[in-house]
């Protein structure tokens, strides 16, 4: 089962989140039928949203938008504080790899643009922060968001590794390390060295005790405490009732035109690909009511 572990150094100077999101990204690929480049880009964005969602409380939601001018188009993910996430990539049919290593390229197809983070805390106006995309690798861009918008130095690693022959998701996950206000320059330097010395995220995720291995690598030389473990999942809150209300909001004239032209309607959820069918009689009921 996918999960995220929150931790803090015993001296209170650093906190780190580590997560295994393999099933989350695997489900997203299956729902959207994404090709390799699109799978990796969407997967990284879903993981980023789950990291941000883990910072929230109650029923708050986080929306992460990667709005680049590259071939991938917009990438959007919405996560809550309970580990659930949904999302989509505008162009799901990209498949590019480095010829020599087989590594899936992402940044060139994200392009230049913005990373937008929207926090919905149940208020009339949600909080929105926006930073420039500095690399298009998404992990580095999220670290830049933490520094620029929240004034918190952070290191973020996100990875989606595909099975070589099938292009299905083999492992997916990542980490976030943040320096808290009391961290000293010496301690920050130690943590930077730890991050540089870490094995690749995909290598650690293949370990039976992946998240513990990740934490030990991050905190090498420093004691830490696990604060919580939370399950993660790709979970969409769409429903036929929600889309029924959406169709009703189109107005009687538009619904009548749909009935006359198509004798029914099929609505596809952009976030999860689920399809909802509305018969001619169901559409007529919307006009009558």
Beta strands, then each sheet from edge to edge (+ up, - down):
strand 1: 3-9
strand 2: 14-20
strand 3: 61-68
strand 4: 74-80
strand 5: 84-89
strand 6: 113-120
strand 7: 127-132
strand 8: 154-162
strand 9: 169-179
strand 10: 224-231
strand 11: 233-234
strand 12: 264-268
strand 13: 275-279
sheet 1: 8+ 9- 2+ 1- 10+
sheet 2: 7+ 6- 3+ 4- 5+ 11+
sheet 3: 12+ 13-
end
